[in-house]
Amino acid sequence: MEIDAINDWRPTVIAVKCIMSINNNLEVAATP
C-alpha cells in the first residue's frame, strides 16, 4: 500500500510545483 500511495502522491506534488512555478512566472510577467 505504501508504494501505491507514493506513486499516487508524486504526480500530485509535481503538478502543484508546476502550478506554483506557472503562477510565479505570471506574477513576474504582470509586474511592470
Backbone as CSV, one residue per row, in Angstrom:
resi,resn,N_x,N_y,N_z,CA_x,CA_y,CA_z,C_x,C_y,C_z
1,MET,0.839,-1.210,0.000,0.000,0.000,0.000,0.871,1.255,0.000
2,GLU,2.008,1.186,0.663,2.870,2.371,0.723,3.354,2.765,-0.670
3,ILE,3.730,1.747,-1.460,4.234,2.030,-2.813,3.136,2.703,-3.642
4,ASP,1.904,2.197,-3.535,0.793,2.790,-4.298,0.571,4.228,-3.853
5,ALA,0.667,4.479,-2.560,0.445,5.833,-2.045,1.517,6.775,-2.585
6,ILE,2.761,6.300,-2.625,3.856,7.136,-3.139,3.629,7.419,-4.626
7,ASN,3.235,6.401,-5.370,3.006,6.575,-6.804,1.857,7.558,-7.052
8,ASP,0.853,7.552,-6.186,-0.272,8.479,-6.345,0.115,9.871,-5.874
9,TRP,1.048,9.961,-4.926,1.388,11.242,-4.308,2.353,12.046,-5.180
10,ARG,3.339,11.396,-5.781,4.371,12.115,-6.539,3.794,12.960,-7.675
11,PRO,2.903,12.444,-8.511,2.341,13.257,-9.604,1.617,14.484,-9.057
12,THR,1.000,14.345,-7.885,0.306,15.485,-7.282,1.315,16.550,-6.888
13,VAL,2.423,16.145,-6.284,3.461,17.096,-5.879,4.030,17.788,-7.106
14,ILE,4.289,17.011,-8.155,4.835,17.595,-9.389,3.847,18.595,-9.968
15,ALA,2.580,18.242,-9.986,1.548,19.133,-10.536,1.485,20.425,-9.724
16,VAL,1.539,20.310,-8.405,1.492,21.504,-7.550,2.707,22.389,-7.817
17,LYS,3.883,21.788,-7.933,5.099,22.569,-8.199,4.995,23.267,-9.541
18,CYS,4.452,22.563,-10.533,4.293,23.164,-11.866,3.339,24.350,-11.793
19,ILE,2.209,24.176,-11.088,1.227,25.258,-10.977,1.844,26.448,-10.249
20,MET,2.587,26.178,-9.176,3.204,27.269,-8.415,4.216,28.011,-9.278
21,SER,5.019,27.290,-10.044,6.019,27.935,-10.895,5.331,28.750,-11.982
22,ILE,4.230,28.250,-12.519,3.487,28.997,-13.545,2.924,30.277,-12.925
23,ASN,2.372,30.177,-11.722,1.828,31.362,-11.054,2.933,32.385,-10.812
24,ASN,4.113,31.919,-10.409,5.241,32.826,-10.182,5.632,33.512,-11.480
25,ASN,5.650,32.760,-12.579,6.003,33.346,-13.873,4.967,34.382,-14.284
26,LEU,3.693,34.118,-14.033,2.641,35.067,-14.398,2.774,36.337,-13.553
27,GLU,3.074,36.177,-12.271,3.216,37.343,-11.400,4.388,38.202,-11.859
28,VAL,5.489,37.565,-12.210,6.669,38.313,-12.668,6.353,39.014,-13.979
29,ALA,5.649,38.321,-14.873,5.320,38.898,-16.181,4.338,40.063,-16.002
30,ALA,3.474,39.973,-15.008,2.467,41.022,-14.798,3.076,42.238,-14.105
31,THR,4.244,42.065,-13.514,4.876,43.189,-12.818,5.491,44.156,-13.841
32,PRO,5.131,45.426,-13.768,5.668,46.405,-14.729,7.160,46.645,-14.554
